[in-house]
C-alpha cells in the first residue's frame, strides 16, 4: 500500500515538474520573440531581398522595369578584370592589415605589461586616441600626410634620402600598402586594448615559474603568452578580419579606389557599380559575393569562437 501511494505521489510531482518546465519554455520563447522579430526584419529580410534582386538587371528607382537575368550578374563578375582586381585587392589588404595590426597590437600590449602601472596606463590612453577618430577623418589626415609636397611622411623619408623611392598614394605599387599603414594606425589600438585585457587573465605564477626555469622573453611569449591568448586572438581575428574585408571608407577618403583600380576593394567596386554606373542588380550580386567571401574566410573562426564559449 505504501509503495503504490508513494508511486502516485511521485507521478504527481513528475507531472507538475513537466508542466512547470513547459511553462518556462513557453515564457522563454515569448521573451525571445521580440529579439527574433528584430533580427528577422533587420537581417533576414534585407538579405533575402538582396539575393532576389541580384538576379535582376535594373536601375535605381526603376525596379519594376527590371529584367530577370538569373546568374548573369555573377558570371559577369568573374569575367570582369576590374572586379577580379578588386577581389585580389581586398584579400591582399585583409592579409596585410591583419598581419601588421596583430603584430603591433600584441607587441605593444606585451611591452606595456612590463612597465609600471601608471606609465602603462598613460601610454595605453595615448595609443588609444586614434581609435576615437572615424575612418573618413583618418583617411583625410593621412591623405595630407602622404602629400608629396607638404606631407610629413615625405619629409621624414627625405631626411634619410628615401623620399624618391616612395610612391605613396600616386603609384600602383605603393598605394595599397600606404592605405594599410593608415588603417593600422587607426585599428591597432583596438587590438592592443583587447589583448591587454586578455593578458590580465594570465596568472603571474606562470611567468615567475618560467623565469626560474631560465626562459627568456621570446620563449615565455611563445610557450605561455600566445597559447593562453589563443581564444582572444581568434576573437580579434574575427572582428578585425571581417571589418578589413568590408573596407570602404578609408579607401574612399584616401584614393577612391585609384590609381588605376590598384586600391579598389569589393565594397568600393560595388559602390561604383550602384551609384556611378547605376547597375543596382550587378552591385547587389557583388555584395552577395562579398558576404560569401566573408563566410568562406571567417566561418571557421565563428564556429571555433562559439565552441570556445561552450567550453
C-alpha positions as CSV (number, residue, x, y, z in Angstrom):
1,X,0.0,0.0,0.0
2,X,2.8,2.4,0.9
3,X,4.6,1.6,-2.4
4,X,1.6,2.4,-4.5
5,X,0.9,5.5,-2.5
6,X,4.5,6.8,-2.9
7,X,4.3,5.9,-6.6
8,X,1.2,8.0,-7.1
9,X,2.8,10.9,-5.3
10,X,5.9,10.7,-7.5
11,X,3.8,10.6,-10.6
12,X,2.0,13.8,-9.5
13,X,5.4,15.5,-8.7
14,X,6.7,14.4,-12.1
15,X,3.6,15.7,-14.0
16,X,3.8,19.0,-12.1
17,X,7.5,19.5,-12.9
18,X,6.8,18.7,-16.5
19,X,4.0,21.2,-16.5
20,X,6.3,23.9,-14.9
21,X,9.1,23.2,-17.4
22,X,6.7,23.6,-20.2
23,X,5.5,26.9,-18.9
24,X,9.2,28.0,-18.6
25,X,9.8,27.0,-22.2
26,X,6.8,29.0,-23.4
27,X,7.9,32.0,-21.3
28,X,11.4,31.8,-22.7
29,X,10.1,31.6,-26.2
30,X,7.8,34.6,-25.6
31,X,10.6,36.7,-24.2
32,X,12.9,35.8,-27.2
33,X,10.2,36.6,-29.8
34,X,10.8,40.4,-30.0
35,X,14.5,40.0,-30.5
36,X,13.9,37.3,-33.1
37,X,11.5,39.5,-34.9
38,X,14.0,42.4,-35.0
39,X,16.7,40.0,-36.3
40,X,14.4,38.7,-39.0
41,X,13.3,42.2,-40.1
42,X,16.7,43.8,-39.9
43,X,18.8,41.0,-41.3
44,X,17.0,38.1,-42.9
45,X,14.5,40.2,-45.0
46,X,17.2,42.5,-46.5
47,X,19.4,39.5,-47.2
48,X,16.6,37.7,-49.0
49,X,15.8,40.9,-50.9
50,X,19.5,41.3,-52.0
51,X,19.6,37.7,-53.1
52,X,16.5,38.1,-55.2
53,X,17.4,41.5,-56.7
54,X,20.9,40.2,-57.6
55,X,19.2,38.0,-60.2
56,X,17.8,41.1,-62.0
57,X,19.2,43.8,-64.2
58,X,17.6,47.1,-63.0
59,X,18.4,50.7,-62.2
60,X,17.7,52.7,-59.0
61,X,14.1,53.8,-58.9
62,X,13.1,51.6,-61.8
63,X,12.9,48.2,-60.0
64,X,9.5,47.4,-61.8
65,X,11.2,47.7,-65.2
66,X,14.0,45.3,-64.2
67,X,14.8,42.2,-66.3
68,X,15.3,38.8,-64.8
69,X,18.8,37.6,-65.8
70,X,19.2,34.7,-63.3
71,X,23.0,34.2,-62.7
72,X,24.3,36.6,-65.4
73,X,25.4,39.2,-62.8
74,X,27.5,36.6,-61.0
75,X,29.0,35.3,-64.3
76,X,29.8,38.8,-65.3
77,X,31.7,39.4,-62.1
78,X,34.1,36.5,-62.8
79,X,34.6,37.8,-66.3
80,X,35.3,41.4,-65.3
81,X,39.1,42.1,-64.8
82,X,38.3,45.1,-62.6
83,X,36.1,43.0,-60.4
84,X,38.7,40.3,-60.0
85,X,41.3,43.0,-59.3
86,X,39.1,44.4,-56.6
87,X,38.7,40.9,-55.1
88,X,42.5,40.4,-55.1
89,X,43.0,43.9,-53.6
90,X,40.5,43.0,-50.8
91,X,42.2,39.7,-50.0
92,X,45.7,41.4,-50.0
93,X,44.5,44.3,-47.9
94,X,42.9,42.0,-45.4
95,X,46.0,39.8,-45.1
96,X,48.5,42.7,-44.8
97,X,46.3,44.7,-42.4
98,X,45.7,41.7,-40.1
99,X,49.3,40.7,-40.0
100,X,50.6,44.2,-39.3
101,X,47.9,45.1,-36.8
102,X,48.1,41.8,-34.9
103,X,51.9,42.1,-34.6
104,X,51.8,45.7,-33.4
105,X,48.8,45.2,-31.1
106,X,50.3,42.1,-29.4
107,X,53.8,43.6,-29.3
108,X,52.6,46.8,-27.7
109,X,50.4,45.0,-25.2
110,X,53.3,42.8,-24.0
111,X,55.6,45.8,-23.9
112,X,53.1,47.8,-21.7
113,X,52.7,44.8,-19.4
114,X,56.4,45.2,-18.4
115,X,56.0,48.9,-17.5
116,X,54.9,50.4,-14.1
117,X,51.2,50.6,-13.9
118,X,50.9,54.4,-14.0
119,X,53.2,54.6,-17.0
120,X,51.5,51.8,-18.8
121,X,48.1,53.4,-18.3
122,X,49.4,56.7,-19.7
123,X,50.8,55.1,-22.8
124,X,47.7,53.0,-23.2
125,X,45.5,56.0,-23.2
126,X,47.8,57.8,-25.6
127,X,47.9,54.9,-28.0
128,X,44.1,54.6,-27.9
129,X,43.4,58.1,-29.2
130,X,43.4,57.2,-32.9
131,X,40.6,54.8,-32.2
132,X,38.3,57.8,-31.3
133,X,38.6,59.1,-34.9
134,X,36.3,58.0,-37.7
135,X,37.7,56.2,-40.7
136,X,36.9,59.1,-43.0
137,X,38.7,61.6,-40.9
138,X,41.6,59.1,-40.6
139,X,41.7,59.0,-44.4
140,X,41.7,62.7,-44.7
141,X,44.5,63.1,-42.2
142,X,46.7,60.5,-43.9
143,X,45.9,62.0,-47.3
144,X,47.6,65.2,-46.2
145,X,50.4,63.2,-44.5
146,X,51.1,61.5,-47.9
147,X,51.1,64.7,-49.8
148,X,54.4,64.8,-51.8
149,X,54.9,68.5,-51.3
150,X,53.8,69.2,-47.8
151,X,53.2,65.8,-46.2
152,X,55.2,64.7,-43.1
153,X,55.8,61.2,-44.5
154,X,57.8,62.5,-47.4
155,X,59.6,65.0,-45.1
156,X,60.7,62.2,-42.8
157,X,61.7,60.0,-45.6
158,X,63.6,62.9,-47.2
159,X,65.8,63.1,-44.1
160,X,67.1,59.7,-45.0
161,X,67.1,60.2,-48.7
162,X,64.3,57.8,-49.3
163,X,61.5,60.1,-50.5
164,X,62.3,59.4,-54.2
165,X,61.8,55.7,-53.6
166,X,58.4,56.0,-52.0
167,X,55.4,56.3,-54.4
168,X,52.8,56.9,-51.7
169,X,49.2,57.2,-53.0
170,X,50.3,58.2,-56.5
171,X,51.7,54.8,-57.7
172,X,50.0,51.5,-58.1
173,X,52.8,49.6,-56.3
174,X,52.7,51.7,-53.1
175,X,49.1,52.9,-52.8
176,X,47.5,49.8,-51.2
177,X,50.4,49.4,-48.7
178,X,50.1,53.1,-47.8
179,X,46.4,52.6,-47.0
180,X,47.3,49.5,-44.9
181,X,49.7,51.8,-42.8
182,X,46.9,54.3,-42.3
183,X,44.4,51.6,-41.3
184,X,47.0,50.0,-38.9
185,X,47.4,53.4,-37.2
186,X,43.7,53.5,-36.6
187,X,42.9,49.9,-35.8
188,X,45.9,48.7,-33.8
189,X,44.7,50.4,-30.6
190,X,41.6,48.2,-30.6
191,X,43.7,45.0,-30.8
192,X,46.0,46.4,-28.1
193,X,43.1,47.0,-25.7
194,X,41.6,43.6,-26.3
195,X,44.9,41.8,-25.9
196,X,45.8,43.8,-22.9
197,X,42.5,42.7,-21.2
198,X,43.4,39.1,-22.1
199,X,46.9,39.5,-20.6
200,X,45.4,40.4,-17.2
201,X,43.8,37.0,-17.0
202,X,47.1,35.1,-17.3
203,X,48.4,34.2,-13.7
204,X,51.8,35.8,-12.8
205,X,52.8,32.5,-11.3
206,X,53.4,31.1,-14.7
207,X,55.8,33.9,-15.6
208,X,57.6,33.5,-12.3
209,X,58.0,29.8,-12.9
210,X,59.2,30.4,-16.4
211,X,61.7,32.9,-15.1
212,X,63.0,30.4,-12.5
213,X,63.4,27.8,-15.3
214,X,65.6,30.3,-17.2
215,X,63.1,31.0,-20.0
216,X,63.8,34.3,-21.9
217,X,61.2,36.8,-23.1
218,X,60.8,35.2,-26.5
219,X,60.4,31.7,-25.1
220,X,58.0,32.9,-22.5
221,X,55.9,34.7,-25.1
222,X,55.8,31.6,-27.4
223,X,55.2,29.0,-24.7
224,X,52.9,30.9,-22.3
225,X,51.5,34.2,-23.5
226,X,50.4,33.3,-27.1
227,X,48.9,29.9,-26.2
228,X,46.9,31.4,-23.4
229,X,45.8,34.3,-25.6
230,X,44.6,31.9,-28.4
231,X,40.9,32.5,-27.8
232,X,41.4,36.2,-27.6
233,X,43.4,36.2,-30.8
234,X,40.6,34.3,-32.5
235,X,38.0,36.9,-31.5
236,X,40.3,39.7,-32.7
237,X,40.9,38.0,-36.0
238,X,37.1,37.5,-36.4
239,X,36.3,41.2,-35.6
240,X,39.1,42.9,-37.5
241,X,39.2,40.4,-40.3
242,X,35.5,40.9,-41.2
243,X,36.0,44.6,-40.9
244,X,39.0,44.7,-43.1
245,X,37.4,42.5,-45.8
246,X,34.5,45.0,-46.0
247,X,36.8,48.1,-46.1
248,X,35.3,51.1,-47.8
249,X,35.5,54.4,-46.1
250,X,39.3,54.8,-45.5
251,X,40.0,53.8,-49.1
252,X,37.3,56.1,-50.4
253,X,38.8,59.0,-48.5
254,X,42.4,58.3,-49.5
255,X,42.3,57.2,-53.1
256,X,38.7,56.4,-54.2
257,X,40.0,53.1,-55.5
258,X,42.8,54.5,-57.7
259,X,45.3,54.8,-59.1
260,X,44.2,52.5,-62.0
261,X,41.9,50.5,-59.6
262,X,45.0,49.4,-57.6
263,X,43.2,50.1,-54.3
264,X,39.7,49.2,-55.3
265,X,38.0,46.9,-52.8
266,X,34.9,44.8,-53.3
267,X,32.9,47.5,-51.4
268,X,34.3,50.3,-53.5
269,X,33.6,48.3,-56.7
270,X,30.0,47.6,-55.6
271,X,29.5,51.3,-54.7
272,X,30.7,52.5,-58.1
273,X,28.5,50.0,-59.9
274,X,25.5,51.1,-57.9
275,X,25.9,54.9,-57.8
276,X,28.1,55.7,-60.7
277,X,27.0,53.2,-63.3
278,X,23.5,52.8,-61.9
279,X,23.6,49.0,-62.2
280,X,21.9,48.0,-59.0
281,X,21.4,44.4,-59.8
282,X,25.1,43.8,-60.5
283,X,26.0,45.8,-57.4
284,X,23.7,43.5,-55.4
285,X,25.5,40.5,-56.8
286,X,28.9,41.9,-55.8
287,X,27.6,42.5,-52.3
288,X,26.3,38.9,-52.1
289,X,29.7,37.6,-53.3
290,X,31.3,39.7,-50.6
291,X,29.2,38.1,-48.0
292,X,30.1,34.6,-49.4
293,X,33.7,35.6,-49.2
294,X,33.3,36.6,-45.6
295,X,31.7,33.2,-44.7
296,X,34.4,31.2,-46.5
297,X,37.3,33.1,-44.9
298,X,35.9,33.6,-41.3
299,X,33.2,31.0,-41.0
300,X,35.6,28.5,-39.3
301,X,36.6,31.3,-36.8
302,X,33.0,31.9,-35.9
303,X,32.5,28.2,-35.3
304,X,35.6,27.9,-33.2
305,X,34.7,31.0,-31.2
306,X,31.2,29.6,-30.5
307,X,32.8,26.3,-29.4
308,X,35.2,28.1,-27.1
309,X,32.3,29.8,-25.4
310,X,30.6,26.5,-24.8
311,X,33.8,25.1,-23.3
